[in-house]
Amino acid sequence: MSSTRRTFLFAGVGAAALAAGGSLAWFWHGKQDAPPAVAVAALTGREFTNIEGRKRALSEYRNKTLVVNFWATWCAPCREEVPLFVRLQREYAGKNVQFVGIAIDQTEKVRNFAREFEINYPLLIGGLDAVELSRRLGNKAGVLPFTVLIGRDPQKAVGLVGGITEQRMRERLDLLL
């Protein structure tokens, strides 16, 4: 597939996700569900490519509380969350918390975004199949951002649809620690 065609494909998927997310976000905002254990296991056992082109598995962080954020560079609420996640990664790292971003986007755009926002946590490229993975984790509307918090007991994982406030994220993290 040519890079121009791929760009249009990502733009089309992005526009569709944005339209669907915008129309449903007000309904789903703040909704949280416990993701099915089988979906959490699929997420943590899966390999993704990072922005340097190397394969990484979320299982590398199995002894940590994970905050996995599905996002895209073109998603306005996603962009608003990033500075919060950077601050909280710095603050909670000593408490064995690891933030990870799974981008539904192109590698080069994510790499540039990471530099611009000085992101201090791993960014992985999820591609279009990551949208389906997020749906299996509880993101029924397929909107972005979508965040999954996985504690040491994966049975107590929680999926958060839509943008997250600092207070809400702190409350959720503190419950898992």
GUDO-256113 format. One line per field, with one value per residue (C-alpha): residue number from 1; residue in three letters; z, y, x negated. Coordinates in Angstrom, 3 decimals. Layout:
<rs>
kefi <- NUM/...
torkol <- ALA/...
Z <- Z/...
Y <- Y/...
X <- X/...
</rs>
This chain:
<rs>
kefi <- 1/2/3/4/5/6/7/8/9/10/11/12/13/14/15/16/17/18/19/20/21/22/23/24/25/26/27/28/29/30/31/32/33/34/35/36/37/38/39/40/41/42/43/44/45/46/47/48/49/50/51/52/53/54/55/56/57/58/59/60/61/62/63/64/65/66/67/68/69/70/71/72/73/74/75/76/77/78/79/80/81/82/83/84/85/86/87/88/89/90/91/92/93/94/95/96/97/98/99/100/101/102/103/104/105/106/107/108/109/110/111/112/113/114/115/116/117/118/119/120/121/122/123/124/125/126/127/128/129/130/131/132/133/134/135/136/137/138/139/140/141/142/143/144/145/146/147/148/149/150/151/152/153/154/155/156/157/158/159/160/161/162/163/164/165/166/167/168/169/170/171/172/173/174/175/176/177
torkol <- MET/SER/SER/THR/ARG/ARG/THR/PHE/LEU/PHE/ALA/GLY/VAL/GLY/ALA/ALA/ALA/LEU/ALA/ALA/GLY/GLY/SER/LEU/ALA/TRP/PHE/TRP/HIS/GLY/LYS/GLN/ASP/ALA/PRO/PRO/ALA/VAL/ALA/VAL/ALA/ALA/LEU/THR/GLY/ARG/GLU/PHE/THR/ASN/ILE/GLU/GLY/ARG/LYS/ARG/ALA/LEU/SER/GLU/TYR/ARG/ASN/LYS/THR/LEU/VAL/VAL/ASN/PHE/TRP/ALA/THR/TRP/CYS/ALA/PRO/CYS/ARG/GLU/GLU/VAL/PRO/LEU/PHE/VAL/ARG/LEU/GLN/ARG/GLU/TYR/ALA/GLY/LYS/ASN/VAL/GLN/PHE/VAL/GLY/ILE/ALA/ILE/ASP/GLN/THR/GLU/LYS/VAL/ARG/ASN/PHE/ALA/ARG/GLU/PHE/GLU/ILE/ASN/TYR/PRO/LEU/LEU/ILE/GLY/GLY/LEU/ASP/ALA/VAL/GLU/LEU/SER/ARG/ARG/LEU/GLY/ASN/LYS/ALA/GLY/VAL/LEU/PRO/PHE/THR/VAL/LEU/ILE/GLY/ARG/ASP/PRO/GLN/LYS/ALA/VAL/GLY/LEU/VAL/GLY/GLY/ILE/THR/GLU/GLN/ARG/MET/ARG/GLU/ARG/LEU/ASP/LEU/LEU/LEU
Z <- 0.000/-0.976/1.716/0.215/0.267/3.822/4.888/3.421/5.052/8.470/7.911/6.951/9.918/12.129/10.823/11.298/14.839/15.657/14.319/16.164/19.297/19.208/18.871/21.581/23.892/25.873/26.580/27.358/29.064/32.497/31.945/33.432/33.143/34.261/31.081/30.586/31.987/28.637/26.924/29.599/29.105/25.320/25.822/28.251/26.183/22.865/21.154/19.602/17.744/19.575/17.902/17.427/15.428/18.096/19.279/22.846/24.892/27.736/29.658/30.284/32.910/34.593/38.116/37.763/37.829/34.169/32.720/29.041/26.987/23.469/21.688/18.478/17.658/15.883/18.883/20.826/24.183/23.802/23.338/26.488/28.571/27.588/29.921/32.802/31.973/31.746/35.232/36.756/35.224/36.893/40.201/40.337/38.906/42.455/43.301/40.570/38.045/34.326/31.752/28.174/25.140/22.262/19.273/16.551/14.246/12.021/13.575/12.319/13.629/17.010/17.123/16.409/18.949/21.591/21.052/21.126/24.355/25.976/26.682/29.382/28.954/26.212/23.069/20.972/17.562/17.685/14.177/13.234/14.994/18.306/17.961/17.997/20.966/22.849/22.075/23.591/26.660/27.109/24.647/22.998/21.025/19.810/20.915/21.776/24.254/26.058/29.089/30.869/34.378/35.307/38.854/40.170/40.155/36.519/37.662/39.090/35.847/34.858/31.477/31.251/28.166/27.160/28.634/32.235/34.855/37.153/40.217/38.646/37.499/40.942/42.596/40.223/40.623/44.393/44.504/42.551/44.638
Y <- 0.000/3.384/5.944/8.357/5.712/4.713/8.368/8.658/5.385/6.577/9.954/8.238/5.915/8.862/10.938/8.039/7.406/11.083/11.346/8.233/9.281/12.819/11.725/9.107/10.625/12.651/9.424/7.259/9.896/8.724/5.211/2.520/-1.225/-4.152/-5.541/-9.302/-11.195/-12.902/-9.490/-8.239/-11.370/-10.807/-7.214/-7.982/-10.922/-9.098/-7.589/-4.139/-2.173/0.872/4.181/3.019/0.009/-2.631/-5.232/-4.757/-6.806/-5.446/-8.575/-6.767/-4.777/-7.706/-6.726/-3.181/-1.450/-0.637/2.365/1.543/4.429/3.961/7.285/9.137/12.315/13.767/13.172/16.426/14.807/12.470/15.441/17.035/13.918/13.570/16.261/14.684/11.229/12.595/14.177/11.096/8.748/10.807/10.894/7.279/5.553/5.065/3.321/0.738/2.263/2.186/4.246/2.922/4.586/2.507/4.792/4.331/6.355/6.411/5.847/9.065/11.208/9.496/9.911/13.662/13.998/12.227/14.700/17.719/16.666/15.126/11.882/9.862/6.550/3.897/4.588/1.621/1.507/-0.394/0.104/-0.396/-3.756/-1.982/-0.402/-3.902/-4.828/-1.757/-2.842/-6.262/-4.428/-2.557/0.354/-0.639/2.603/2.437/6.011/7.596/8.071/4.810/3.833/0.506/0.331/-3.082/-3.746/-6.667/-8.554/-8.361/-9.345/-5.828/-4.045/-1.106/0.472/4.213/5.663/9.238/11.865/11.513/14.202/14.247/13.643/10.634/9.125/9.565/7.960/4.981/4.526/4.787/2.077/-0.277/0.346
X <- 0.000/-1.439/-2.191/0.372/3.065/2.083/2.298/5.793/6.792/5.616/7.279/10.533/10.446/9.558/12.447/14.861/13.621/13.822/17.365/18.481/16.654/17.977/21.561/21.300/18.704/21.203/23.094/20.075/17.901/16.941/18.255/16.102/16.321/14.251/12.675/13.046/10.051/9.455/9.166/6.762/4.651/4.680/3.552/0.749/-0.497/-0.550/-3.582/-3.553/-6.200/-7.547/-8.410/-12.015/-10.786/-11.481/-8.968/-7.766/-5.319/-3.234/-4.201/-7.515/-5.620/-3.861/-4.983/-3.693/-0.362/0.268/2.049/2.603/3.933/5.332/4.922/4.014/2.115/5.173/7.494/8.032/8.984/5.985/3.684/5.123/4.379/0.731/-0.709/1.244/-0.116/-3.672/-3.315/-1.704/-4.302/-7.014/-5.130/-3.922/-7.019/-8.309/-5.034/-5.622/-3.187/-3.903/-2.013/-2.006/-0.461/0.891/1.262/3.828/1.629/-1.442/-4.853/-6.447/-3.569/-3.780/-7.569/-7.266/-4.464/-6.578/-9.408/-7.099/-5.362/-8.461/-6.647/-8.400/-6.585/-6.655/-4.659/-3.644/-2.011/1.252/2.541/6.153/6.487/5.849/9.307/10.798/8.615/9.899/13.482/12.825/11.497/14.791/14.590/17.871/18.198/14.583/13.871/10.550/9.095/9.685/7.630/7.279/5.844/4.486/3.367/1.393/4.677/5.820/9.327/9.637/8.784/10.949/11.594/12.221/13.901/13.154/10.881/9.777/9.425/6.426/8.596/10.290/7.000/5.438/8.483/8.366/4.599/4.728/7.422/5.155/2.028
</rs>
